[in-house]
Structures are given as structure tokens and as C-alpha cells.
Amino acid sequence: MSSAARPLSEPQVLAHTKRRLFPDDSEPSSYVVADTQFSQDEWRPGQPIEPAVRDCLAPFNHVEIGGGFPDLVGVSPLESELLAVERVGDESPLVAIEAKGVTSAGVDTERGIVQAYDRLHEANAAYVAAPSEAISETDRTLARELNVGVLGVDLDGEVAVLEPARVVGNRTSSEATALRFQAGAQGVADKSFGLNHPKNYLGYPLAHYADGDTAELLSAYKVVGAVDDARQGAAFLGLIEDGPRVELTSLGAEVVRFGKSRYGSVEAALEAFEDWYRSRKRFIDLAPAWGQLARRVVFAYPATEWLVTELQTMHDDWQPEPSLVDLVVHLHTVQPTLAVELFIRGTDDARRRVLTENGELRREALEDGSVYHSPTVFQLKAMLYHTGILTERGAEPHRLEPTADVWALRDPL
């Protein structure tokens, strides 16, 4: 065990490290969470965690990687200086970080290195971060032998790469998959879905393919007025590749083929959308063929298959009409990381209310609609209703009564 004069606590070390490794975790290809132990008011009795540190570390989740729970874990591209190789492939690495701060017994850097090494059973890169003066040459030698990166943190927040991490390839656990899901284009964010009817997203690839300005066509044919939300949702559902130039995906091209096959042209297909303008009728009953197409699109969204599978399991276990609270509690026992990321807002307040220090759910907190992700409990659920998958439509969080909000399959097996 090393000793150090720098009075940096573990939460402080971790916050500085996050700023260094993940300077912009709002990037579409990045997603980073800190362990729930750092969401508390105090790190140790009498040692408060500063609100600025807690804000930096949010969002929180209790993610198991390599048989333990890293202090910080995320998916993100890393600077070349941080890695012992220049190229790690097209996919961003899954990164685990163990932080060590000053305690009455010093700084246990060796334990941090061993913990980081354990994470390499599932992570692609692992680091130990500690106050710079606590890191010895022996620590660095051990880390090199174990392929663990070493980060030295100064009191002013500067983080030095003392040993770069060596990227390794590993099997993907369900918890790691959940983080990759969040870091990908279809991960749940506050702006993933802005509209709650699947027709609004089906219309976007049609209007994009047709001659003319996409926004003007969507408005002229009364498909949708919120063009930006339609574009964002179409990308989220995998119908388009959104960027400086929008391009149809294979799924989006299939929507265009369907429209042309059924109506002769995309313009004629768009005309059909006028008949559905402001209709509240279930889409699959209003326009069965289009509803079935929408069902295929919505089912291709990664979270849908998981939800349907687990709702079927609950039905088989004599819980045919679970409430939202029942569903989240069940999902958390099956795949806790994804359950939290899919349903619970990423704010410091929501995660602290819902999760204990050890990552357990506080059921009573789930009874408050304000803790939920609107894109899941409102927009996604509404689309699952319109496509004939669920029995009830969604509700906005401020109108949500989680104990009475039913999540049931319309056609269980």
C-alpha cells in the first residue's frame, strides 16, 4: 500500500478522471456511468461528496463487469495517448476505471490495479486512477504486466497517463451490452422519441425518397409538422442514417418499396397519410397493412424484443397485466443495467431516488411517474400500442400513475 500527501478523495479522483477520459460524454457514440456508491451525500461518515463532483459523475448505475462493479464504466472512443495501440477497430472500447483516493491508511493502489485487471474479463480497457504521488514504480510495473492503464491525478485536476492501457478483446456480458446499447444510435436518451405515432416515422423515408424538399412534403401531405422529431425518430428506429446527408437504411428502403408496391409511387403513398391525420384509432386497426409494416419496424428496435420476451415470461408466471412498477422490478432482476437505462431518467435526482448505494431498487420511488424516461413510458409504449403489441397506450411522466399503468401483451402466447 502506498501513501500520499495529496488529500484527494476517491470521488474527486474519479471526477477528474472522467473529465479527462470522457470530456464530452454527450457525444452520440459515448455513454458513461458512475457506480451508485458515488450518488450518496457522503462518501464516508463525515466526508460529504461535493455537489459539483456528484453532478460530474452522473448518471449513476450499478454495472457488473468482470465479476465486480467498476467505479466508472463507459463506451467511448479514447485518445491515442491513453492506449498502447493506435487502432482498436471501428467499435468504441468498453472502458472500466477503478479509482483510489486518500484514506487514513494511505492509498491502496495495488488493490486498484488488481480490481482493474479483474474487469478485463469483460472490459476492453481498464485503468486505475489515483493521486500522482501515491503511484510507485512498482505499481506501474505491475500494471504493465497486467495490461492495466495507470492515471495519475494531481490536486489541480490534471490527469497524467503514466501507463497506457492495452486493449483486449473479450466476451460481451448482458451488462456490457446494455452500455453499448446506450452508447449506440438507438440508446434511450431524453430526445430519442419526440412523437408517439409510428406513422410519423414511416412517412419520413417516403418523403426523403420523393422528389422535393422533405420537410415541405411532410407538411403538404399532412404526415407530421414536427419534422425534426420525425427525422430524429426515423434515425432512432433505424429507418435512416442521420448526418450531414440523410441516407436510407435497408429498413427505410423497405418502407419505400412497400409504399411504391401498394400505391404505385411514393407520392401516392404519402397521400394515404392524410386519411390518418389526427386519428386516435389504433393504427393497426385503422390501416392494417401499414400497421403491420410499423410493427416490423418497431420490433426491429432492440429493446422491443426484450420487453415482449419478458412480458410473455410474466404472463406465463400468472402476471398477465403487470403494472409499470411490476415490470421494472421484474426487468431489474433479469438485466438490471438495461432496466435502469431504459426506464429511469438519467438525472442525478432520479437515479439517487430509485437506486440504493448498492444498486438495489427502491420500489416506493418507482411509484412516482417523474422518475421515468418519457421516450420509453410514453412514446415507445404508444407505438407498441399502435402496432398491436401492447393493450394500452403510454402516458407522459407527469400524468403517469405507475402502479395503475398496465404493460400487457395484446396477444400473449
C-alpha positions as CSV (number, residue, x, y, z in Angstrom):
1,M,0.0,0.0,0.0
2,S,1.3,3.4,-1.0
3,S,1.0,6.7,1.0
4,A,0.3,10.1,-0.4
5,A,0.3,13.7,0.7
6,R,-2.3,14.7,-1.8
7,P,-5.7,15.0,0.0
8,L,-7.8,13.8,-2.9
9,S,-10.8,11.6,-2.1
10,E,-11.9,8.7,-4.3
11,P,-14.9,10.6,-5.7
12,Q,-12.6,13.6,-6.5
13,V,-10.1,11.3,-8.3
14,L,-12.9,9.7,-10.2
15,A,-14.5,13.1,-11.3
16,H,-11.1,14.4,-12.6
17,T,-10.6,11.1,-14.4
18,K,-14.0,11.2,-16.1
19,R,-13.3,14.7,-17.3
20,R,-10.0,13.6,-18.8
21,L,-11.1,10.4,-20.5
22,F,-14.7,11.4,-21.4
23,P,-14.5,15.1,-22.0
24,D,-17.8,15.1,-23.9
25,D,-20.0,12.2,-22.8
26,S,-22.9,13.7,-24.7
27,E,-21.3,12.5,-28.0
28,P,-23.7,10.1,-29.7
29,S,-21.1,7.3,-29.6
30,S,-20.4,7.7,-25.9
31,Y,-22.1,6.7,-22.7
32,V,-20.6,6.7,-19.2
33,V,-22.0,5.9,-15.8
34,A,-20.5,6.0,-12.3
35,D,-21.3,3.5,-9.7
36,T,-24.3,4.2,-7.4
37,Q,-22.0,4.4,-4.3
38,F,-20.9,7.9,-5.6
39,S,-24.5,9.1,-5.8
40,Q,-24.8,9.4,-2.0
41,D,-24.5,12.6,0.0
42,E,-21.5,11.2,2.0
43,W,-18.6,9.1,0.8
44,R,-17.6,8.1,4.3
45,P,-19.3,9.3,7.5
46,G,-18.4,12.9,7.9
47,Q,-17.0,13.1,4.3
48,P,-19.6,14.7,2.1
49,I,-19.4,14.3,-1.7
50,E,-19.4,17.8,-3.2
51,P,-22.5,18.5,-5.3
52,A,-20.2,19.6,-8.2
53,V,-18.4,16.2,-8.0
54,R,-21.7,14.3,-7.9
55,D,-23.0,16.3,-10.9
56,C,-19.9,15.5,-12.8
57,L,-20.2,11.8,-12.2
58,A,-23.9,11.4,-13.0
59,P,-25.6,9.4,-14.3
60,F,-25.3,6.5,-11.9
61,N,-25.9,2.8,-12.2
62,H,-24.6,-0.4,-10.6
63,V,-23.0,-2.2,-13.5
64,E,-21.3,-5.6,-13.1
65,I,-18.3,-6.0,-15.3
66,G,-15.7,-8.8,-14.8
67,G,-17.2,-10.1,-11.6
68,G,-17.3,-6.7,-9.9
69,F,-18.7,-3.2,-10.1
70,P,-16.2,-0.6,-11.6
71,D,-16.2,2.9,-10.2
72,L,-16.8,4.2,-13.7
73,V,-17.6,2.3,-16.8
74,G,-18.5,3.5,-20.3
75,V,-18.3,3.1,-24.0
76,S,-16.4,5.8,-25.9
77,P,-13.6,6.5,-28.4
78,L,-10.4,7.2,-26.5
79,E,-7.4,9.4,-27.4
80,S,-4.4,7.5,-28.8
81,E,-2.3,8.7,-25.8
82,L,-4.5,6.6,-23.5
83,L,-3.9,3.3,-25.4
84,A,-0.9,1.2,-26.0
85,V,-2.1,0.7,-29.6
86,E,-3.0,3.2,-32.3
87,R,-6.0,1.4,-33.6
88,V,-8.7,-0.5,-31.7
89,G,-11.1,-1.2,-34.6
90,D,-14.3,0.5,-35.6
91,E,-16.2,-0.2,-32.4
92,S,-15.5,2.0,-29.3
93,P,-14.0,0.1,-26.4
94,L,-15.8,-0.7,-23.2
95,V,-13.7,1.0,-20.6
96,A,-13.6,0.3,-16.8
97,I,-12.0,2.5,-14.2
98,E,-11.1,1.9,-10.6
99,A,-10.3,5.0,-8.6
100,K,-8.4,5.2,-5.3
101,G,-8.2,8.2,-3.0
102,V,-6.5,9.2,0.2
103,T,-7.7,7.3,3.3
104,S,-6.3,7.2,6.9
105,A,-4.3,4.2,5.7
106,G,-2.9,5.8,2.6
107,V,-3.8,5.0,-1.0
108,D,-4.4,1.3,-1.9
109,T,-3.0,1.5,-5.4
110,E,-2.2,-2.2,-5.6
111,R,-5.7,-3.2,-4.9
112,G,-7.0,-0.8,-7.5
113,I,-4.7,-2.4,-10.1
114,V,-5.9,-5.9,-9.3
115,Q,-9.5,-4.7,-9.4
116,A,-9.0,-3.1,-12.8
117,Y,-7.3,-6.3,-14.0
118,D,-10.4,-8.3,-13.0
119,R,-12.6,-6.0,-15.1
120,L,-10.6,-7.1,-18.2
121,H,-12.5,-10.3,-18.2
122,E,-15.3,-8.3,-19.9
123,A,-14.0,-4.8,-20.5
124,N,-11.8,-3.9,-23.4
125,A,-9.6,-1.5,-21.5
126,A,-9.1,-0.9,-17.7
127,Y,-7.4,1.8,-15.7
128,V,-6.5,2.5,-12.1
129,A,-6.6,6.2,-11.2
130,A,-5.0,7.6,-8.1
131,P,-3.2,10.7,-6.7
132,S,0.0,11.0,-8.7
133,E,2.3,11.0,-5.6
134,A,0.8,7.7,-4.5
135,I,1.8,5.8,-7.6
136,S,5.1,4.0,-7.3
137,E,7.4,2.4,-10.0
138,T,6.3,-1.0,-8.5
139,D,2.7,-0.1,-9.2
140,R,3.5,0.8,-12.8
141,T,5.4,-2.4,-13.4
142,L,2.6,-4.5,-12.0
143,A,0.0,-2.6,-14.1
144,R,2.1,-3.1,-17.3
145,E,2.3,-6.8,-16.6
146,L,-1.5,-7.0,-16.2
147,N,-2.3,-4.7,-19.3
148,V,-3.9,-2.1,-16.9
149,G,-3.5,1.6,-17.6
150,V,-2.4,3.9,-14.8
151,L,-3.6,7.5,-14.5
152,G,-2.0,10.0,-12.0
153,V,-4.3,12.7,-10.7
154,D,-2.9,16.0,-9.4
155,L,-4.6,18.2,-6.8
156,D,-5.4,20.8,-9.5
157,G,-7.3,18.1,-11.5
158,E,-4.6,17.4,-14.1
159,V,-4.6,13.8,-15.2
160,A,-1.3,12.2,-16.5
161,V,-1.2,9.0,-18.4
162,L,1.6,7.1,-16.6
163,E,0.9,3.8,-18.3
164,P,-1.4,3.5,-21.3
165,A,-4.0,0.6,-21.3
166,R,-3.7,-2.3,-23.6
167,V,-6.9,-3.0,-25.4
168,V,-8.1,-6.6,-25.2
169,G,-11.0,-8.4,-26.9
170,N,-13.5,-10.0,-24.6
171,R,-16.8,-11.8,-24.5
172,T,-19.8,-9.4,-24.1
173,S,-21.9,-9.8,-21.0
174,S,-25.5,-8.6,-20.9
175,E,-24.5,-5.6,-18.7
176,A,-21.8,-4.6,-21.2
177,T,-24.3,-5.0,-24.0
178,A,-26.7,-2.6,-22.1
179,L,-24.0,0.1,-22.1
180,R,-23.2,-0.4,-25.7
181,F,-26.9,-0.1,-26.5
182,Q,-27.0,3.2,-24.7
183,A,-23.8,4.5,-26.5
184,G,-25.2,3.5,-29.9
185,A,-27.6,5.3,-32.2
186,Q,-30.6,3.6,-30.6
187,G,-29.8,4.1,-26.9
188,V,-32.5,5.8,-24.9
189,A,-32.0,9.5,-24.4
190,D,-34.4,12.3,-23.5
191,K,-34.7,13.1,-27.2
192,S,-34.8,9.7,-28.7
193,F,-38.5,9.8,-29.5
194,G,-40.4,13.1,-29.7
195,L,-43.6,11.7,-31.3
196,N,-45.8,8.9,-30.2
197,H,-47.3,7.6,-33.5
198,P,-45.4,5.3,-35.8
199,K,-46.9,6.8,-39.0
200,N,-44.8,9.9,-38.3
201,Y,-41.6,7.9,-38.7
202,L,-42.8,5.8,-41.6
203,G,-43.5,8.9,-43.5
204,Y,-40.0,10.3,-43.2
205,P,-38.2,7.8,-45.6
206,L,-41.0,8.2,-48.1
207,A,-40.7,12.0,-48.1
208,H,-37.0,11.7,-48.2
209,Y,-37.1,9.5,-51.3
210,A,-39.7,11.6,-53.1
211,D,-38.8,14.5,-55.3
212,G,-38.8,17.7,-53.4
213,D,-37.9,19.1,-50.0
214,T,-38.5,16.5,-47.3
215,A,-39.9,19.0,-44.7
216,E,-42.3,20.6,-47.3
217,L,-43.6,17.2,-48.4
218,L,-44.2,16.0,-44.8
219,S,-46.2,19.2,-44.2
220,A,-48.0,19.2,-47.6
221,Y,-49.3,15.6,-47.2
222,K,-50.2,16.2,-43.5
223,V,-47.8,13.5,-42.4
224,V,-46.3,15.4,-39.5
225,G,-45.5,19.0,-38.7
226,A,-42.6,18.3,-36.2
227,V,-40.1,17.4,-39.0
228,D,-37.0,17.4,-36.7
229,D,-38.7,15.0,-34.3
230,A,-39.8,12.8,-37.2
231,R,-36.2,12.7,-38.6
232,Q,-34.8,12.0,-35.2
233,G,-37.2,9.2,-34.5
234,A,-36.7,7.7,-38.0
235,A,-33.0,7.6,-37.3
236,F,-33.6,6.1,-33.9
237,L,-35.8,3.3,-35.4
238,G,-33.1,2.6,-37.9
239,L,-35.0,3.9,-41.0
240,I,-32.4,6.4,-41.9
241,E,-28.7,7.2,-41.3
242,D,-28.8,10.7,-40.0
243,G,-25.9,13.0,-40.6
244,P,-24.9,15.9,-42.9
245,R,-26.6,13.9,-45.6
246,V,-29.6,11.7,-44.8
247,E,-29.4,8.2,-46.3
248,L,-32.0,5.4,-46.2
249,T,-31.1,2.2,-44.3
250,S,-32.1,-1.2,-45.7
251,L,-35.2,-1.0,-43.4
252,G,-36.0,2.5,-44.6
253,A,-35.7,1.4,-48.2
254,E,-38.1,-1.5,-47.4
255,V,-40.7,1.1,-46.3
256,V,-40.2,2.9,-49.6
257,R,-40.6,-0.4,-51.5
258,F,-43.8,-1.1,-49.6
259,G,-45.3,2.3,-50.5
260,K,-44.4,2.0,-54.1
261,S,-45.7,-1.5,-54.4
262,R,-49.0,-0.7,-52.7
263,Y,-49.7,2.7,-54.3
264,G,-47.5,2.9,-57.5
265,S,-45.4,5.8,-56.3
266,V,-44.2,7.3,-53.0
267,E,-46.3,10.5,-53.7
268,A,-49.4,8.3,-53.9
269,A,-48.3,6.5,-50.7
270,L,-47.9,9.9,-48.9
271,E,-51.4,10.9,-49.9
272,A,-52.7,8.0,-47.8
273,F,-51.3,9.6,-44.7
274,E,-53.8,12.5,-45.0
275,D,-56.6,10.0,-44.1
276,W,-54.9,9.3,-40.8
277,Y,-54.3,12.9,-39.8
278,R,-55.1,13.3,-36.1
279,S,-56.8,10.0,-35.8
280,R,-56.6,8.4,-32.3
281,K,-57.7,5.0,-33.5
282,R,-55.2,2.2,-33.1
283,F,-53.0,2.3,-36.2
284,I,-53.0,-1.4,-36.9
285,D,-56.8,-1.3,-36.9
286,L,-57.0,1.9,-38.9
287,A,-54.6,0.9,-41.6
288,P,-53.8,-2.9,-41.1
289,A,-51.2,-3.2,-43.8
290,W,-49.3,-0.1,-42.7
291,G,-49.8,-1.2,-39.1
292,Q,-48.1,-4.5,-39.8
293,L,-45.2,-2.7,-41.5
294,A,-44.9,-0.4,-38.5
295,R,-44.9,-3.5,-36.2
296,R,-42.0,-4.9,-38.1
297,V,-40.1,-1.6,-37.8
298,V,-40.9,-1.2,-34.1
299,F,-40.0,-4.9,-33.4
300,A,-36.6,-4.3,-35.0
301,Y,-35.8,-1.8,-32.3
302,P,-33.5,-3.8,-29.9
303,A,-35.5,-3.1,-26.7
304,T,-38.8,-4.3,-28.1
305,E,-37.9,-7.9,-28.4
306,W,-36.6,-7.9,-24.8
307,L,-39.8,-6.3,-23.5
308,V,-42.0,-8.7,-25.3
309,T,-40.0,-11.7,-24.1
310,E,-40.1,-10.6,-20.5
311,L,-43.8,-9.7,-20.7
312,Q,-44.5,-13.2,-22.0
313,T,-42.5,-14.6,-19.1
314,M,-44.6,-12.6,-16.6
315,H,-47.7,-13.8,-18.4
316,D,-46.6,-17.4,-18.0
317,D,-45.9,-16.8,-14.3
318,W,-49.5,-15.7,-13.8
319,Q,-48.9,-11.9,-14.0
320,P,-50.8,-11.2,-17.3
321,E,-51.3,-7.5,-16.6
322,P,-48.3,-6.2,-14.8
323,S,-48.1,-2.5,-13.8
324,L,-45.2,-0.4,-14.8
325,V,-43.7,-0.9,-11.3
326,D,-44.1,-4.6,-11.5
327,L,-42.5,-4.7,-14.9
328,V,-39.4,-2.6,-13.9
329,V,-38.9,-4.7,-10.8
330,H,-39.0,-7.9,-12.8
331,L,-36.7,-6.5,-15.5
332,H,-34.2,-5.4,-12.9
333,T,-33.9,-8.9,-11.6
334,V,-33.2,-10.2,-15.2
335,Q,-30.9,-7.5,-16.6
336,P,-30.5,-4.6,-14.1
337,T,-28.4,-2.3,-16.1
338,L,-30.6,-2.2,-19.1
339,A,-33.8,-2.0,-17.0
340,V,-32.4,1.2,-15.3
341,E,-31.1,2.7,-18.6
342,L,-34.3,2.0,-20.5
343,F,-36.9,3.2,-17.9
344,I,-35.3,5.5,-15.4
345,R,-34.2,9.1,-16.3
346,G,-30.5,9.7,-16.2
347,T,-30.7,12.7,-13.9
348,D,-28.8,12.7,-10.6
349,D,-32.1,13.1,-8.7
350,A,-34.0,10.3,-10.4
351,R,-31.2,7.7,-10.1
352,R,-30.5,8.6,-6.5
353,R,-34.1,8.3,-5.6
354,V,-34.6,4.9,-7.4
355,L,-31.3,3.2,-6.6
356,T,-29.6,2.5,-3.3
357,E,-25.9,2.7,-2.8
358,N,-25.6,-0.9,-3.7
359,G,-27.7,-0.6,-6.9
360,E,-30.9,-2.1,-5.4
361,L,-34.3,-0.7,-6.4
362,R,-36.4,1.4,-4.0
363,R,-39.8,0.2,-5.0
364,E,-41.6,3.2,-3.4
365,A,-39.6,5.6,-5.6
366,L,-40.9,3.7,-8.7
367,E,-44.4,4.7,-7.8
368,D,-43.6,8.3,-8.8
369,G,-44.1,8.9,-12.5
370,S,-41.5,11.7,-12.6
371,V,-38.6,9.3,-12.4
372,Y,-39.3,7.6,-15.7
373,H,-37.9,8.2,-19.2
374,S,-40.7,9.8,-21.3
375,P,-39.4,8.2,-24.5
376,T,-40.0,4.8,-23.0
377,V,-43.1,5.1,-20.9
378,F,-44.9,7.5,-23.3
379,Q,-43.6,7.4,-26.9
380,L,-42.3,3.9,-27.2
381,K,-45.3,2.4,-25.3
382,A,-47.7,4.4,-27.5
383,M,-46.1,2.9,-30.6
384,L,-46.2,-0.6,-29.1
385,Y,-49.9,0.0,-28.6
386,H,-50.5,1.4,-32.2
387,T,-48.7,-1.6,-33.7
388,G,-50.8,-4.1,-31.8
389,I,-48.1,-5.3,-29.3
390,L,-49.5,-3.8,-26.1
391,T,-53.0,-3.4,-24.8
392,E,-52.7,0.2,-23.6
393,R,-51.0,3.4,-24.9
394,G,-48.4,5.4,-23.0
395,A,-48.7,8.4,-20.7
396,E,-46.4,11.4,-20.1
397,P,-44.5,11.1,-16.8
398,H,-46.4,14.0,-15.2
399,R,-49.6,12.2,-15.9
400,L,-48.3,8.7,-15.2
401,E,-49.7,6.6,-12.4
402,P,-47.1,3.8,-12.4
403,T,-49.0,1.4,-10.1
404,A,-52.0,1.6,-12.5
405,D,-50.1,1.8,-15.8
406,V,-50.6,-1.6,-17.4
407,W,-48.0,-3.2,-19.6
408,A,-49.7,-6.3,-21.1
409,L,-49.3,-8.1,-24.4
410,R,-52.3,-7.9,-26.7
411,D,-51.7,-11.4,-28.0
412,P,-49.8,-13.4,-25.4
413,L,-48.9,-17.0,-26.3
